[in-house]
Every structure is written in C-alpha cells, then in structure tokens.
C-alpha cells in the first residue's frame, strides 16, 4: 500500500483510516536525536491521515508521555505477543522501521535483526514495509547483511545520504532510494522551559556578542584511533582551550551556550551531561555571565528554537547539526562514523571546513580557533546555501514516506 503518492495525495481507496506502525530506534528517552526521528516521522504520517502507533525500545514512562502528547499510541515491547498487542499489530497497514545509524550494526547487531524479524512477520500478513532515514557505513556487520537478506525485497529502503546509498546497494544488492533524514522535518517550538535561555541568548546577540551553541560529545573522540585514548577530562580541556583561544584571538565579545544533546547516563563521566558541566567549570572563571548551560530536559523542537538563537553551532552529534540546519544556522561538526559527510552534501557545495578532525583539537588548538573564525566570517554565504536548499531537503525528507 502507498501511504503518500508522488503528488502528495493519500492513496486509500476508501475512507478507512489507515494505521502506521513506527518501529523506533534503539535509544531511549533522553536522546534528542531519537526524539527528532520519532517525532518527525509520527507528525508527517499523522498529517497525511494516518493513525500512528510507535513501538518503543524500552518501557520508559517519559517516552510514553512525550509521544502521547504528539497524538500517537505507544506499544511497549512487553505488549507485542499479548492478545492486545497482536490485535493491534494486525490492524496496521504500513510499517516504518527507522534505521537511523543502527542499520550497519555499528552499535548493536541485535537491534536491527529484531526489527527486521518483526517486519518480516508483518509482511507475511500483507503489511507494507519501509526502512527509512538510515545511513550505512563502509564496513557493515555480517549479521546485519544477513538480516537485510532475510527481509530482502519485501521492504522499500530509504537511505538518508548519497554515500550511504552506494554502500548499501553494493553490500546488499538491494534497490534503494536516496532521501534526507526525517530530522530535517523538525519544527521549532518555543516553551516556558527554554524561555530563560533564549532570553539570555537574544540579549547577548543584541549587545553585539557572537553566540556559540556548543555540544560536547565523546563519540567523535572515541571513534578516532588518534584520540580514543584521551580521557573525558582531557577532551573537555582541549575543547576549553580552543574556545579560550577563539575569544582571545578573535572574539572578545563571545557568549557560549553549552548544550547536552543527550541526557541519558548523566552519572557517567563520558555522558553529554557530565561533559557539559565540566566544560562550564573550565570556562566560567573567564566568561562569567557570558556562558550558560542549556537546561534539560528538552525535546527536538525546543532544540531547534534554541539553535535559532545562536550564530554558530559546534557539535559532535549529527542530529544537532541537522536541527541547526533546519533552524537556518550553520553547524560545525567533530565527526564520527561516515554519516556526516553525506548529510552535509545535501546542503553545502563545499563542506570540508565544517567537519573538523578531533586530533587537530589536541595538536593545534589555534588552527581550530582560526577555522571557527573563518566559518563565522563566511556565515552569511553559508546561511544562504541553507535557505536555498530548504525546500529541496524537505521534499527529500518527505520521500521517506512515498512508494
């Protein structure tokens, strides 16, 4: 069955309400990236007339509360093989497996195998299967390739960047379509929980400050063999040195908002929350009231609204980069895996300067500070590229839902 035709019209032959099952990524509440994927997918389907059910990975009441506010129904893992769960699954018309960055097994081979097994079973009952919004790295795990072979041509595969498309087709022999990440469909939302931060940020910019939104994530450093041995404290020290150099050499009027893009595992030294707190401690003596930590929790639309109040976003999280682009703000990324390059190709003619190697952070912090200043100087042209690509990216993201 076709959820949305090429001309944007619904394909139902009668007035029967269609039902979509969204199989969520393997993260749990606290991941703003997963929130963007699930929320944008659910919203797009509901706006095209679907009743939406979301199968979440964990039974977390906060996920359930957040998603139910979006007008979707929740299916927890423990419900699947109960009479109620089976009845609900059999009522489904279309199934959307959000592949994200788990499709190649880089995080967990079991995650995609379980999802594809359920999708295969549902396909046997006549359901349409879509594997959407995913990237594919250079070296996929063999278990994932076996899962793809099992599901095979029974699904429509929607790959979120051109590089991943080539890798997926070569590795699996399956047909696929290049789309854009559904996170590009995120819409900004102001709320009382982020009002104080936005007021501070807007005030600083009106006073002539350059405002950076900075995310500290351990992922890019752990994935680079040349920086994987550094401790969380050493990573924070290196980031702090670069930002101090940027202020000293180029931007005496610099304000920084530190944003944890992921607020899970907050008690771990490598978590976004712990790294954000540590960076705040390093910079506060030099910056006084010119630095703040973004209050948590927040969702992806609120993140989009906060990004819009900045001049530049620096991040190690791909969905923060995506949300920043959606807000019209240039993101600079410390990259990991192979997913960033393809994402940037959707927007910018030349994006190499927007992807920084983590080892240079330790080897030559002044060079990184100089790069940040050059990007800020080129910001107007880069923002024009974002604006020019906006409609095309939204159209590509919506193709996750077309046959």
JOWOKA-V334182 format. One record per backbone hydrogen bond with DSSP energy under -0.5 kcal/mol. NH is the residue of the N-H (numbers start at 1). CO is the residue of the C=O. Records with the same first field share a line. If there is no record, write none. Layout:
NH=CO, CO
This chain:
3=1
4=401
5=9
8=5
11=2, 3
18=49
20=51
21=94
22=20, 53
23=21, 96
24=22, 55
31=28
32=30, 261
35=31
36=32
37=33
38=34
39=35
40=36
41=37
42=38
43=39
44=40
45=41
46=42
47=43
48=44, 45
49=46
50=45
51=18
52=50
53=20
54=73
55=22, 53
56=54, 75
60=58
61=59
63=60
64=60
65=61
66=62
67=63
68=64
69=65
70=67
71=68
72=67
73=52
75=54
79=76
80=76, 77
82=79
85=79
86=82
87=83
88=84
89=85
90=86
91=87, 88
92=89
93=19
94=19
95=128
96=21
97=95, 130
98=23, 96
99=97, 132
100=132, 133
102=99
103=99
105=102
112=108
113=109
114=110
115=111
116=112
117=113
118=114
119=115
120=116
121=117
122=118
123=119
124=120
125=121, 122
126=123
127=122
128=93
129=154
130=95
131=156
132=97, 130
134=158
135=100
141=104
144=141
145=141
146=142
147=143
148=144
149=145
150=146
151=147
152=148
154=151
155=152
156=129
157=155
158=131
159=157, 177
160=134
165=161
166=162
167=163
168=164
169=165
170=166
171=167
172=168
173=169
177=157
179=159, 177
180=396
184=181
185=182
186=183
189=301
194=191
195=191
196=192
198=194
199=195
200=196
201=197
202=198
203=199
204=200
205=201
206=202
207=203
208=205
209=204
210=253
211=209
212=210, 255
213=312
214=212, 257
215=314
217=215
218=270
221=218
222=218
223=219
224=220
225=223
227=224
228=224
230=227
235=231
236=232
237=233
238=234
239=235
240=236
241=237
242=238
243=239
244=240
245=241
246=242
247=243
248=244
249=245
250=246
251=246
254=252
255=210
256=290
257=212
258=256, 292
259=214, 257
260=258
261=259
263=30
268=265
271=268
275=271
276=272
277=273
278=274
279=275
280=276
281=277
282=278
283=279
284=280
285=281
286=283
287=283
288=284
290=287
291=288
292=256
294=258
303=299
304=300
305=301
306=302
307=303
308=304
309=306
310=307
311=211
312=211
313=330
314=213
315=332
321=317
322=318
323=319
324=320
325=321
326=322
327=323
328=325
329=324
332=313
333=354
334=315
335=333, 356
339=336
342=338
343=339
344=340
345=341
346=342, 343
347=344
348=344
354=351
355=352
356=333, 354
360=357
361=357, 358
362=358, 359
363=359
364=360
367=364
368=364
369=365
370=366
371=367
372=368
373=369
374=370
375=371
376=372
377=373
378=374
379=376
382=378
383=379
384=380
385=381
386=382
387=383
388=384
389=385
390=386, 387
393=389
394=390
395=391
396=392
397=393
398=394
399=395, 396
400=397
401=398
402=399
403=4
